Amino acid sequence: MADGMNPRREYPFTGSTGALWIGLAPLVLGAAALVRDIATDDGVPAAVALAVGAFFVALFGLAATLVVRTPGVTTRCDEHGVTARAAFGTRTTAWPDVQGIEVDAPPSGQIAAEGTPRRFAVVYDATGRRYSLPNLDDRRCAALDHEVDHLRAVWQRHRGADWQPLTEVQDRITRRRHVNARVGLALIVFVTAMSAFVVGLVLCVGLLIGGAYPQIGDPDPGFVVGTLLHPAALMGGLPVLATAVAVTITLLRRRSH
């Protein structure tokens, strides 16, 4: 290793949040129209409209906060350690406390949308905790393996002569390398539920704009519109049904293997 190797490295966010704002805007407008429609329906209690409105305010407030903080997400390293600054927190680990730096390629990448990371860098600290390094993934970093090799070299140079591998943590790293043959059930539940909710919300907004929902004083819209396509069914029932199907299929596949 060359003595003049510069240990300082930074991997900032290099994308744009414009597309995120553009994508968020119609959802906010659609949700506002839905809340207004519920609030003006004499058959719906005011508490329901208030609860739905509060839910959307919290949901879109969280989304907006995430978008605002995204440009500040970064990974830094120097002679002292590595720092991962995420949207909602910063974690710094000194080199003597690092037990491993890996490129993780879990099967969860197989269900990721096109253009999202499928391989990313992670750090294991002395407590065995594992966390990812922002912007060090195969989408934002073309030379991912090269950059991870650099981090390992800096770590090995600055971790100190007294550094020792901890057996428990090293065993955990080894198990992690093999356990990637399975996708966590919690991840499947989260991805399925969130995806189904977004689909339900989009359908609900489309039906609302298209005039499919009855107005005050209109006759009974029938079973399909009044029940199957009801906002509660689309944004509540659809995620539950989709998640139940996904979990069932996953458990059956695991049992068969």
N, C-alpha and C positions, 0 to 999 in steps of 0.2 A: 504494500500500500504506500502510495507516495506521501511523503511528509507534508507536502504542500496542499493536500486535499482540503478543499473548503467545506467545512461541515454545515455551513449555513445554506438552507434550501427553503423555498416557500412555494406552495401550490395553491394559488388563490382561485376563486371562482372566476371563470372567464366567459361565462355565458351571458344571456340577457333574460331579464324577467318580464320583458314586454309581452311575450306570448302568454305568460301566466296571467297577467292582468287582463289581457284580451279574452282569455278563456274563462276567467272568473266573472267578468262583467255580465254576460248574458245569464249566468246562473243566479247572480244577485238580483237582476231585474225579474227573472222568472219567479224566484222565491218571494220577492216583494209583491208581485201580482197575485201569487197564490195566497199569501197571508191576507191581502186586501179582500180577496174573494171570500175567504173563510170569515173574516171579520164582519163583512156585510151580509152574511147569511143569517137570517133570524133564527134558523133552526140549529145553529151551532152556538154553544155557550161561549161567552166572552173569554172564559179561562182557557179554553182550547186555543182560540186565536192568539192569546197572549203567550201560551206555552210554545206554540209553533213558531211565533215570531222570535221569542227568546232563543229558541234552539238555532234558528237560522242566523241570528245575530252572533251567537257564540261560535257557530261553525265557520261562518265567513270571516269573523274577526280573527279567529285562529289562522285561517288560510291567508288572510292579508298580512298578518304578522310574520308568518313564515316567508312569504314572498319578499317583504321588506328586509328581512334579516338575511336572506339567501346570499346577497352579494358579499357579505362579511364572512361567509364560511371559508375556512382555509386550513391548511396544514403547514406548520413550520417546524424546522429542526435546526439546531445549532449544537455547539459543543457541550451544552448542558442537558439537552433532552429533546423530546418531540412534543409538540403541542397541537391538539386537534380542536379547532374552534368550530362548533356546530351552530345551528340556528338558535338553539335554546340552552347553550352551555359550552364551557371550555374545559378541556382536560389536558393536563401537562404531566408527563411521566419522565423522570430523570433517567438517563441511560443505565445507571446501575440497577434500576428497578424494572427495566425491560427484560422479559424472558423470551420474547420471540417476535419477529416481524414476518408475516406471512402474506401470500397472495391467496385470498379465499375465492373459491369458485363453487358456491353451493348450488344444488339443484334448483333452488328458488329462482336462480337466473333464468331457468327454462320457462318460467311463467311470467317473466318480466316483459313489459311492452317493448316493441322495437325502439331502439335508440336509448334504452336505459342500461345502466351498468350490469354486466354479468360476472365480472371479476373485479375484486377490489382489495386494497391493502388493509390489513388489520394488525393491531398490536396486542400482545399479551403482557400484562404487568405482573408484578411479584405476588399479587393476591390471586392471580389466575383469571382476572377479569379480561375480557376481550372487547375491544372497540375498534371501529373502522376509522380510517384516516380520510377526511373529506377531500374530494377532488382527485384522490389517487385511485382511479378506477380505469377500466378499459375504454370508457367513453370520453373522459376528459383528459386522459393521459395516454398518448399513443405508445410511449415507451415505458409502460407500467413496470414490466419486469426489471428493466434497467434502473428505474428510479428506486424500486424496492431494494435492489442490490446495493445501491448507493446508501440508502438508509441503514442497511445491515452493516455496511463497512464503517459508517460513522459510529454506529452503536458499538461495534466490536472495538473500535479505537478508543472510545471515551467511556466505556462502562467500568473501567478500572481493573487492576490486576487481581483484586479480591472478589471479583464477580464469580458466582457459582450458579449453575443451572439448578433450579428447584425441581426435584423429582415429580412432585405432584402436578406442578404446572406443565412440565414437559410431557407428562403422561396425558394431560388434558389436550395439549396441542396435537399430540399423536392421534388421540381419539377423534379430535375434530377433523383431522384429515380423512379419516375413514367414515365418520358419521354423515358426511355430506352425501352419502348414497340415499339419504331420506330427506324429504322436505318436512319441516316442522308443521304440525297440525294447526298451531296457532297462526302461522303465517297464511296458511290456506284459508282459514276462517276470516282473517282480517282482509286479505285481498279480495276474496269472494264477496264478503258483505259490503265493502266499500264500493266495489265495482257495480254490484247490483243496485246499491243505493243511488249511485250516479245515473245509472240507466233509468231507474224509476223516476228520478227527479227530472231528467230530460224528457221522458215520456209525458210526465205530468204537466210540464211547462208547455210541451207541444200540444197536448189536448186542450189545455186552458186557452192558449192562443187561437187554436182552431175552433173554439166554441163548442167543444164536445160536452163540457160540463153544463148542467142545467142552471139557469138563473132562478132567482127568487120568483116563486109563483108558477114555474114551469111544471108540467106533469112529471110523473115518475119516469126517470130515464131508462129504467129497466135494469136487469141483473148485471149485464156486462159493464155498462158505464157506472151504475150506482154501486156496484160491489167489486168486480174484478179490476176495474180501472179507477177505482176510488183512490185519491191521494194516499190514504193510509195504507191501502193494499200495495200500491206501487212503491212507496218509499219505506214501508215497514214490512209488509208481508213478503214482497219479492226478495229482499235480502235474507230474510229468515229461510224461505224456501230454497233459494240458491245455495245458502250455506249448508243446509241440511243435506242437500243432494251431493255437494262437494265433499263433505265429511264422510258420508256413507260410501261414496266411491273410493275415497282414500283408504278407509278402514278395510274395505273389501279387498283392495289391491294388496294392502299390507298382509292381510290374513292369507291371501293366496300365495304370497312369497314366504 
